[in-house]
Structure formats: structure tokens, C-alpha cells
Amino acid sequence: MVKKIRILIIDNEPRWLEFAQQDLITFEIVVAHNEQEARDQLEQDQFDLVVANASSMDILDLIAAQYSEKKVVVTTVKPTTQEALRAYRSGALRYFSKSFGRQDLLKQIKDVLPGA
């Protein structure tokens, strides 16, 4: 039996979450709607990737400090240079604008997780 790749998505936008879950149907997805839920999930479970909304930047600092082995990508509605720098300094592998285009999120994830 092949183990499914587990992804923690930290976001609270219902429409985008629905889209993301459809786009990533081949993965095991766990959603945290806020930073506390994200902390709880990170303490309890193993994840191959964390997809965090840029509004959850504080959780990136926690991940960098306590879960530095985690691969992280950051999504945002309105990309800014300052936000991108903070994301990358906190260990994010990708920082990109949220999209509702089919396969856009999947492409980003496959770039970070070869073989996914």
C-alpha cells in the first residue's frame, strides 16, 4: 500500500480551501483554520508539506524554530516584496499568489515535492 503524501493547509478562506482540496484530491489533506489549530496539528501529526496563508506568518516562525525539517509553501492574495522576504526568511520554499486556475496549486506542490 502506497502512503499518501500528507499536507497541512493553514487557511480560513472557505472558497479557496474547497478549491485547494479539489485540486489536491490525490493527497491526504488536513486543514487548520487558524494558528492554534495549526499548532495542535503540528504537535499531533506528521506532514510532508505545510501550505500556509501569508496571514499566518507567525506560524512560519514556529515551524522554523520547532519543525525546521518541514517543507513549507506560502500563499497570498496580494503578494508584496516585504511579505515574500519574510516568508523566505522563515524557511518557505515557495511564495505565490493564490489562484483558482486548475492545477496551479498542484504544480507548485509538485515542484517542492518531486515525485508527488
GROMACS elastic network, one bead per residue, 0.5 to 0.9 nm:
[ bonds ]
;  ai    aj funct       b0    kb
    3     6     6  0.87963   500
    4    26     6  0.76546   500
    4    27     6  0.57493   500
    4    28     6  0.59962   500
    5    26     6  0.83007   500
    5    27     6  0.53214   500
    5    28     6  0.59917   500
    5    29     6  0.84866   500
    5    47     6  0.76529   500
    5    48     6  0.61384   500
    5    49     6  0.81786   500
    5   116     6  0.73916   500
    6    27     6  0.61216   500
    6    29     6  0.59673   500
    6    30     6  0.75680   500
    6    46     6  0.75428   500
    6    48     6  0.53384   500
    6    49     6  0.67604   500
    6    50     6  0.88131   500
    7    27     6  0.70534   500
    7    28     6  0.62061   500
    7    29     6  0.50168   500
    7    30     6  0.62384   500
    7    31     6  0.84337   500
    7    46     6  0.89583   500
    7    47     6  0.55606   500
    7    48     6  0.59304   500
    7    50     6  0.57133   500
    7    51     6  0.71855   500
    8    28     6  0.86530   500
    8    29     6  0.60653   500
    8    31     6  0.58216   500
    8    32     6  0.71338   500
    8    38     6  0.79205   500
    8    41     6  0.79974   500
    8    42     6  0.84121   500
    8    47     6  0.63889   500
    8    48     6  0.81761   500
    8    49     6  0.63847   500
    8    51     6  0.61509   500
    8    52     6  0.81004   500
    9    17     6  0.82217   500
    9    20     6  0.89294   500
    9    29     6  0.71383   500
    9    30     6  0.62206   500
    9    32     6  0.61094   500
    9    33     6  0.82533   500
    9    38     6  0.83638   500
    9    49     6  0.85196   500
    9    50     6  0.58909   500
    9    52     6  0.58518   500
    9    53     6  0.80976   500
   10    30     6  0.86713   500
   10    31     6  0.60164   500
   10    33     6  0.58474   500
   10    34     6  0.65452   500
   10    35     6  0.74081   500
   10    37     6  0.84549   500
   10    38     6  0.64448   500
   10    50     6  0.74895   500
   10    51     6  0.61484   500
   10    53     6  0.60319   500
   10    56     6  0.73877   500
   11    14     6  0.82591   500
   11    16     6  0.84789   500
   11    17     6  0.71582   500
   11    31     6  0.73223   500
   11    32     6  0.64456   500
   11    33     6  0.51620   500
   11    34     6  0.66621   500
   11    35     6  0.89065   500
   11    51     6  0.83204   500
   11    52     6  0.63951   500
   11    53     6  0.53801   500
   11    54     6  0.88194   500
   11    55     6  0.82983   500
   11    56     6  0.78001   500
   12    16     6  0.84949   500
   12    17     6  0.74993   500
   12    31     6  0.87870   500
   12    32     6  0.77083   500
   12    34     6  0.67093   500
   12    53     6  0.83591   500
   13    16     6  0.55579   500
   13    17     6  0.60791   500
   13    18     6  0.86784   500
   13    33     6  0.82221   500
   14    17     6  0.50623   500
   14    18     6  0.61239   500
   14    19     6  0.86274   500
   15    18     6  0.52393   500
   15    19     6  0.63514   500
   15    20     6  0.86819   500
   16    20     6  0.59847   500
   16    21     6  0.85227   500
   16    98     6  0.81784   500
   16    99     6  0.84452   500
   16   100     6  0.74928   500
   17    21     6  0.60537   500
   17    22     6  0.85589   500
   17    31     6  0.81732   500
   18    21     6  0.52734   500
   18    22     6  0.63485   500
   18    23     6  0.86951   500
   19    22     6  0.52023   500
   19    23     6  0.61685   500
   19    24     6  0.86180   500
   19   100     6  0.69549   500
   19   102     6  0.88054   500
   20    24     6  0.60262   500
   20    25     6  0.84258   500
   20   100     6  0.83389   500
   20   105     6  0.71136   500
   20   106     6  0.85546   500
   21    24     6  0.50916   500
   21    25     6  0.58492   500
   21    27     6  0.86862   500
   21    29     6  0.70058   500
   22    25     6  0.52254   500
   22    26     6  0.88877   500
   23    26     6  0.83269   500
   23   102     6  0.67907   500
   23   103     6  0.60997   500
   23   104     6  0.83265   500
   23   105     6  0.70533   500
   23   106     6  0.64164   500
   24    27     6  0.56645   500
   24    28     6  0.81813   500
   24    29     6  0.77354   500
   24   103     6  0.84237   500
   24   105     6  0.78753   500
   24   106     6  0.63084   500
   25    28     6  0.75122   500
   25    29     6  0.80711   500
   27   116     6  0.86487   500
   30    41     6  0.83376   500
   31    37     6  0.84526   500
   31    38     6  0.80593   500
   31    41     6  0.88574   500
   32    35     6  0.72635   500
   32    36     6  0.80702   500
   32    37     6  0.50491   500
   32    38     6  0.50462   500
   32    39     6  0.86899   500
   32    40     6  0.88166   500
   32    41     6  0.74828   500
   33    36     6  0.83917   500
   33    37     6  0.64520   500
   33    38     6  0.74831   500
   34    37     6  0.54697   500
   34    38     6  0.62869   500
   34    39     6  0.88226   500
   34    56     6  0.76186   500
   35    39     6  0.61250   500
   35    40     6  0.86117   500
   35    56     6  0.66030   500
   35    58     6  0.79167   500
   35    59     6  0.61746   500
   36    39     6  0.50535   500
   36    40     6  0.62495   500
   36    41     6  0.86327   500
   36    59     6  0.88953   500
   37    40     6  0.50736   500
   37    41     6  0.61567   500
   37    42     6  0.85923   500
   38    41     6  0.51122   500
   38    42     6  0.60836   500
   38    43     6  0.85842   500
   38    59     6  0.76614   500
   39    42     6  0.51648   500
   39    43     6  0.62126   500
   39    44     6  0.86777   500
   39    59     6  0.76799   500
   39    62     6  0.84185   500
   39    63     6  0.89599   500
   40    43     6  0.52293   500
   40    44     6  0.62379   500
   40    45     6  0.85516   500
   41    44     6  0.51249   500
   41    45     6  0.57153   500
   41    46     6  0.83479   500
   42    45     6  0.55962   500
   42    46     6  0.68829   500
   42    47     6  0.77282   500
   42    63     6  0.85782   500
   42    67     6  0.82927   500
   43    46     6  0.82599   500
   47    50     6  0.70116   500
   47    70     6  0.74879   500
   47    71     6  0.87457   500
   48    70     6  0.67979   500
   48    71     6  0.67662   500
   48   113     6  0.83594   500
   49    70     6  0.62983   500
   49    72     6  0.57602   500
   49    73     6  0.77531   500
   49   109     6  0.83827   500
   49   112     6  0.86479   500
   49   113     6  0.81275   500
   50    70     6  0.71559   500
   50    71     6  0.62392   500
   50    73     6  0.63668   500
   50    74     6  0.83343   500
   51    71     6  0.87021   500
   51    72     6  0.59041   500
   51    74     6  0.57697   500
   51    75     6  0.71521   500
   51   109     6  0.89033   500
   52    55     6  0.81121   500
   52    56     6  0.64551   500
   52    57     6  0.78776   500
   52    59     6  0.83034   500
   52    60     6  0.79811   500
   52    72     6  0.73147   500
   52    73     6  0.63505   500
   52    75     6  0.61696   500
   52    76     6  0.87027   500
   53    56     6  0.55250   500
   53    57     6  0.75565   500
   53    73     6  0.86899   500
   53    74     6  0.56633   500
   53    76     6  0.58312   500
   53    77     6  0.86161   500
   53    98     6  0.89716   500
   54    57     6  0.54982   500
   54    74     6  0.58547   500
   54    75     6  0.57330   500
   54    76     6  0.52226   500
   54    77     6  0.82545   500
   54    79     6  0.88574   500
   54    83     6  0.74724   500
   54    84     6  0.87976   500
   54    87     6  0.77166   500
   54    95     6  0.86077   500
   55    58     6  0.82441   500
   55    75     6  0.89193   500
   55    76     6  0.76821   500
   56    59     6  0.56801   500
   56    60     6  0.71829   500
   57    60     6  0.51400   500
   57    61     6  0.69559   500
   57    74     6  0.87107   500
   57    83     6  0.87375   500
   57    86     6  0.79671   500
   57    87     6  0.71186   500
   57    90     6  0.84421   500
   58    61     6  0.53067   500
   58    62     6  0.67299   500
   58    63     6  0.88841   500
   59    63     6  0.61552   500
   59    64     6  0.85458   500
   60    64     6  0.60343   500
   60    65     6  0.85125   500
   60    72     6  0.81950   500
   60    87     6  0.74002   500
   60    90     6  0.58383   500
   60    91     6  0.75326   500
   60    92     6  0.78782   500
   61    64     6  0.50602   500
   61    65     6  0.61484   500
   61    66     6  0.85714   500
   61    90     6  0.58012   500
   61    91     6  0.84571   500
   62    65     6  0.51003   500
   62    66     6  0.58834   500
   62    67     6  0.73824   500
   62    68     6  0.88308   500
   62    90     6  0.89485   500
   63    66     6  0.53227   500
   63    68     6  0.59025   500
   63    69     6  0.85716   500
   63    70     6  0.72590   500
   63    72     6  0.86597   500
   63    90     6  0.81611   500
   63    91     6  0.84257   500
   64    67     6  0.58006   500
   64    69     6  0.82050   500
   64    70     6  0.81715   500
   64    90     6  0.59085   500
   64    91     6  0.62196   500
   64    92     6  0.89435   500
   65    68     6  0.61693   500
   65    90     6  0.89364   500
   66    69     6  0.87117   500
   67    70     6  0.56993   500
   68    71     6  0.79863   500
   68    91     6  0.77660   500
   70    91     6  0.89641   500
   71    91     6  0.80692   500
   71    92     6  0.71477   500
   71    93     6  0.68901   500
   71   112     6  0.77583   500
   71   113     6  0.85684   500
   72    91     6  0.70573   500
   72    93     6  0.58638   500
   72    94     6  0.72881   500
   72   112     6  0.86566   500
   73    87     6  0.84516   500
   73    91     6  0.87639   500
   73    92     6  0.52239   500
   73    93     6  0.55385   500
   73    95     6  0.59507   500
   73    96     6  0.80731   500
   73   108     6  0.83810   500
   73   109     6  0.80876   500
   73   112     6  0.82754   500
   74    84     6  0.86232   500
   74    87     6  0.69007   500
   74    88     6  0.89792   500
   74    92     6  0.65425   500
   74    93     6  0.80652   500
   74    94     6  0.61230   500
   74    96     6  0.64723   500
   74    97     6  0.85759   500
   75    79     6  0.84751   500
   75    94     6  0.83100   500
   75    95     6  0.58645   500
   75    96     6  0.51566   500
   75    97     6  0.55894   500
   75    98     6  0.55870   500
   76    79     6  0.58520   500
   76    80     6  0.89417   500
   76    95     6  0.76727   500
   76    96     6  0.63430   500
   76    98     6  0.54865   500
   77    96     6  0.86751   500
   77    97     6  0.56507   500
   77    98     6  0.55193   500
   77    99     6  0.83818   500
   78    97     6  0.67500   500
   78    98     6  0.83956   500
   79    82     6  0.87088   500
   79    83     6  0.69763   500
   79    84     6  0.71458   500
   79    95     6  0.83265   500
   79    96     6  0.71527   500
   79    97     6  0.61036   500
   80    83     6  0.52488   500
   80    84     6  0.61305   500
   80    85     6  0.86330   500
   81    84     6  0.50325   500
   81    85     6  0.61306   500
   81    86     6  0.86494   500
   82    85     6  0.51938   500
   82    86     6  0.63285   500
   82    87     6  0.86932   500
   83    86     6  0.51341   500
   83    87     6  0.61614   500
   83    88     6  0.86758   500
   83    95     6  0.88801   500
   84    87     6  0.50521   500
   84    88     6  0.61677   500
   84    89     6  0.84681   500
   84    94     6  0.88849   500
   84    95     6  0.61837   500
   84    96     6  0.84706   500
   85    88     6  0.52114   500
   85    89     6  0.59660   500
   85    90     6  0.84803   500
   86    89     6  0.50640   500
   86    90     6  0.61196   500
   86    91     6  0.87765   500
   86    92     6  0.88290   500
   87    90     6  0.51671   500
   87    91     6  0.65843   500
   87    92     6  0.54230   500
   87    93     6  0.84760   500
   87    94     6  0.82779   500
   87    95     6  0.69449   500
   88    91     6  0.51019   500
   88    93     6  0.67059   500
   88    94     6  0.75251   500
   88    95     6  0.75759   500
   89    92     6  0.72349   500
   92    95     6  0.69684   500
   93   112     6  0.72013   500
   94   108     6  0.76895   500
   94   112     6  0.78893   500
   96    99     6  0.88190   500
   96   108     6  0.85407   500
   98   104     6  0.86944   500
   98   105     6  0.79922   500
   99   102     6  0.83409   500
   99   104     6  0.66974   500
   99   105     6  0.74189   500
  100   103     6  0.86213   500
  100   104     6  0.75311   500
  100   105     6  0.84765   500
  101   104     6  0.56664   500
  101   105     6  0.81701   500
  102   105     6  0.77967   500
  102   106     6  0.82895   500
  103   107     6  0.59595   500
  103   108     6  0.86784   500
  104   107     6  0.52276   500
  104   108     6  0.65497   500
  104   109     6  0.88544   500
  105   108     6  0.52019   500
  105   109     6  0.63110   500
  105   110     6  0.86813   500
  106   109     6  0.51065   500
  106   110     6  0.61136   500
  106   111     6  0.86024   500
  107   110     6  0.51211   500
  107   111     6  0.62104   500
  107   112     6  0.88004   500
  108   111     6  0.51568   500
  108   112     6  0.65424   500
  108   113     6  0.87234   500
  109   112     6  0.51400   500
  109   113     6  0.59222   500
  109   114     6  0.83383   500
  109   116     6  0.77262   500
  110   114     6  0.55205   500
  110   115     6  0.70262   500
  110   116     6  0.55513   500
  111   114     6  0.60237   500
  111   115     6  0.89922   500
  111   116     6  0.87374   500
  112   116     6  0.87926   500
  113   116     6  0.56022   500
